[in-house]
């Protein structure tokens, strides 16, 4: 049973236990009611806040699986990455989170780190080079992963990073970080040479992005890339 209502209204987000030890959380001002506070919801909240102690407790003592889908498009690792919580990324990878898992959109966590999309109400999309670097250190991360868009086209990790960098060329705050992401991918030992050549051609066709052209050395002949 939900906790009894007190004389003073509870603040949204307040957590209380009932007499049976079940936890409840007060809903937002638009819906001020007690809602069952499950372990799954606590896990999500802990990841959003970057709380390593809570996340580790829920995984190690409460049985939360770091590979369980939060929803069709988000895994715990993707959520931690979208918020830029590097310590959580390290922990979740060590706890068995699979960086190669594809969500309902067909993307792996590496695409989300490049995109920088944050799954919250404020929707911001800063790139996450520090997260990309961590993910690339894990041998299970596929630097050559491909996203099947479902519209008859496929986009590689490198191509996605270049598209994001080109689209942010007029946003200096994001552009430098997006260039850094492209550099990280280009320097990876397992990057497919054929894919690099394909994206090299893509960059060469760009009209304004001199910084990207410099990264890909588009003034050199294509055969020198092999």
Helices and strands as residue ranges (DSSP letters): E 15-17, E 23-26, G 29-31, E 34-36, H 39-49, H 52-60, E 69-71, E 74-75, H 76-82, H 86-94, H 109-115, H 129-137, E 146-148, E 154-156, H 157-167, H 172-186, H 193-204, H 210-216, G 222-225
